[in-house]
Structures are given as structure tokens and as C-alpha cells.
Amino acid sequence: MKVIAIIPAAGLGTRMSSVSAGKAAKPAASKQFLELDGVPVLVHTLRQFAKSAQVTEIVIALRKAEIAPFRERLAKEAPEVLQKNFTCVEGGEHRQESVANGLASVSASTDDILLVHDAVRPFVNEAMIHEVIAAAKKYGAAIAAVPAVDTVKQVERTAEGALIKATIPREKVVMAQTPQGFRYAVLKKAFDEAAADGFIGTDEASLVERSGHPVAVVMGSSRNIKITTPADLELAQFFLKR
């Protein structure tokens, strides 16, 4: 059985509008290329999957102009990633298209496991990867997630703001993370159906749910943060120092 990790990394990261540099501010690079301890966030993420003995292949989706220079950088700074049967594909305008391009590039059997992971979650660990793989093998689909700690409100948007409609019990809510893992046949079916219907989901699990397949949940981690804002980058730097 193969385990193939797909990392969509073609996004522009518009929420990372600027990063402090002393007293000045400079336009931010795409969030996946911002550096932690001199190393791009994306490279930190890829190293976690390269370390996993279970992961047999890594596919990354980048903007076309970034593919060649990024491979060169990996060869110098993280050659262990390239040794993991590594492939670059061109990403799309949105996450779903990038993952679809990665999915189309792989040769997989029905029960092989596909992992999809955010490029900017560099603190995923081997235990979490293992748990998602095990649950995906057992149930066909699984995600890492953490329980909600804040009170969750359902709201109705109006021209003047938002009005609370209901309070959702926290025990019924989890905050989705990645990796998200699926048997190849389950994920392929979900993507094919979404493409046929012109449906865009918020994550891969939403497509699989729509396809009628149940999705299991395994425990994620509060450290498995997604770096999308300057504040997230500061927290990531703190985690890395510790």
C-alpha cells in the first residue's frame, strides 16, 4: 500500500499582507515562502512528511514560475524531501484545483492512502500523520481536528452586521485541521462528482461528505497551527524556539 502526500502550495496568502521588519514594513512573500529560522515554512512542512516512514510519495502544487527555483532550493537545503519520490505539479486558482492537479498526477490503487496537508502547517508531527493514515485505512476517510474551546454561535448576516441565531453545543463541534486522509477511490469519486457539478468545497473532507462517505476524526493538536496572519507567524517562531 502506498501513502501519497499532496501539499497544495500555490496560494497567494492575501491575509499575510505585511510582515514587520524592524521599524519598517515590507510586502510579504506568499505565506508558504515566509521564513522560520531562515527556512521557508513550506520546507519545514515538507520535512515532516519526508521523515515519515509510512509516506512513500510527496506531490506539491506550486505556481508554474515557482517550480524550478523551489526544486533547486530543496536540492540545497532539504535533499531528503527530493528522495521521497517527489513530484511538482502546477497549481490552480484555488486549493481544490491544486489538489485535483496533484490527484491527477499520481498512479494509485483503490486502497492506497492520499493525504492532503496545508502547506503552512509546519508543526504537524509523525504521530498525527500515523493516526490519520490508520483511520483512513479503517474508515476510508479521516481528518485531524481539535475540540472547540470557545462558545460557538450561529449567526445571520445582515446589512448592519451579524445577529446570533443559535448557540451550538461545543461537544458537537470540532475545528478541522490537516492532514486529511482518504482511500484513493473515495477521494477520486468525491473530486469527480464535485467537478461534474461545479461544486467548490472548503476542504477535501467537505467533498467526501458531499459524496456520502462518512469521515472519521482523530485528535489534532493546538500546536498544529495554520500560518495565515502575521500573528500566526509570531506564534510559529515561538514554537520553533521552544
ABEGO torsion letter per residue (X at the ends): XBBBBBBBAABAGAABABBBBEABBBBBBBAAABBBGGBBAAAAAAAAAAABAABABBBBBBBAAAAAAAAAAAAAABAAAAAAGBBBBBBBABAAAAAAAAAAABBBBAABBBBBBBAABAABBAAAAAAAAAAAAAAGBBBBBBBBABBBBBBBBBAAEBBBABBBBAAABBBBBOBBBBBAAAAAAAAAAAAAAGBBBABAAAAAAAAGBBBBBBBBBAABBBBABAAAAAAAAAAAAX
